[in-house]
Amino acid sequence: MEKSVYDVIGPWSEIKLEIIKRYAAEYTKILNKKNFKFLYIDAFAGGGLHLSKATGDYVLGSPLNALNVHPRFHEFHLIDLDEKKAESLKELVGNTPNVFIYRGDCNKVLLEKVFPRASYRDYRRALCILDPYGLQLEWDVMRMAGQMKSIEIFLNFPIMHINRNVLRKDRNLALPADIARMNKFWGDDSWNKSGYFKEQGLFGEEEIKAPNESIVEAFRKRLKDVAGFSYVSKPMAMRNKQNAVVYYLLFAARIPVAKKIVDYLFGDYNYGKKAY
């Protein structure tokens, strides 16, 4: 497969991959001791490999990392909209048992085909990676994951993309199509209240864009109060070399032990404050 199929990733993404890999190893150890079937789900699986921006070397993607975890997941559900990336996954995975690869819109595939396989009453559990490139993910997916009680998620909150396309200093510059995508990602238009606030200026009341921390905290609260997750991690800021936040990594679950593990892992990387 030609290299153009694989995404070039920065050091912050390599750290994210390492965190997910380490958590997956603990996840399967714990559930293997109980009478559960546990699934690995990747909604934006990519081509299976990445190219390191720092070194140019190949980096294993999260699906291949998950396939190397022991005890082994009982099922793997890998989704990508890009036909070439889905084909690359098929080439890399081959005829590995219990690996299901879907080429399509993850919002439909997850709700219609994959999440029903993780029924709480059937003693099934799932670890789901939601790592969109922008605002391709829809709120209905996150809400169902929370309400099912059986699914834990790692979520990429794409703050840089949101700021560039939706939460502009002048909100009138946002395109209607981008606003519509934001509404689908957030679940409604209440992001407007979290994204802006009023402040008294020299010439009267002015509208000010809220800081990144306020926006992601509002979404974190939404995952708890609306989607129904018992625990949502403190956001981990993933920063580039200019110290700008590219995205926030969030984790959401219902099991207390998951909180302890993720708090430890996020703390191990100092919540994204290490120089990358």
Secondary structure, DSSP 8 states (H G I E B T S, - for coil): --GGGSEEE-HHHHHHHHHHHHHHHHHHHHHHTTT-EEEEEETT-TTSEEEETTT--EEE-HHHHHHT-SS--SEEEEEES-HHHHHHHHHHHTT-TTEEEEES-HHHHIIIIIGGGG-GGGTEEEEEEE--SSS---HHHHHHHHHHSSEEEEEEE-HHHHHHHTS-SSGGGS-HHHHHHHHHHHSSSTHHHHHEEEEEETTEEEEEE--HHHHHHHHHHHIIIII--SEE---EEEE-TT--EEEEEEEEES-HHHHHHHHHHHHHTGGGTS--
